[in-house]
Amino acid sequence: MSELQYVTLREIPEKMDMVAQWFHEKWGVPKEAYLECIEAYVGGETEFGWYLCLDGEKIVGGMGVIENDFHDRKDLSPNVCAVYVEESYRCRGICGKLLDLVVEDMRAHGISPIYLVTDHVGLYERYGWEFFCEAQGDGEDHKTRLLIHR
């Protein structure tokens, strides 16, 4: 295994299409929706970024930052979204390192706090996230946890 590399998509813009496809395969959101957000970030229209962990050329983890992650609290923005680490790479701290990269990058651009919607309990709290409120997901019949990082 090669050394893992943590990058923003602005560092590897030539991989935009591959990255959009990878997120699409993980979450089922149309590839075009990812491409729209990714292109806005790479093109400098927004500072809401896309962050990856690579093992060589292979994407093994990633997440993005968007205005709202499909919930009813539109006033709580921006949101970390599409958090995913390949199963064979889990429990190695990849998610935590990516979250730290996101928080540092957002702060460097004057963006704080940031939010995250999740059903997980305990994972994100290890990296400084706190429960903020419950939010109703678009099209869901139950409320879910919305966390904040200040």
C-alpha positions, 0 to 999 in steps of 0.5 A: 500500500502506498502512502495515503494522500489528502487533497482538495479537488482544486489540486487535481482538477483533471479528476473532476469527472472521475470524482463525480462518478465515484460520489455518484456510485457511493450515494446514488445522487446523479453524477451531474449534480456532483459535477455542478458543485465540483465545477463551481468549486474548481472554477472559484465560484464558491469556497465550498470544497471537495476533499479526497483521500487517495491511495495512489490513483485510487479514491479511498475516501471523500466528502464535500461541502455544500449549501444544504444537505437535503434537510429543512434547516436551510438557515444552517449552512454550509453542510459537510456532505457525501462522507464516505470511506471505502470499507477496506480503508475504514478504522484508519483515521481517514474520515477524521483527517478529511474532516480536519482538512474541511474544518481548516479549509473552511476556517481559512476562508472565513467560514464557520461554523459548519454543519453535518447531518448524520445518524451516526452517534459518536463518530463525528464527536471524536473530531470536535463536532457537537449535537446542535438540533434535529432536522427533517430530511427532504422526503424522510419520515423521521428527524435526524441529528444535525451536528455543528463544528464551531 
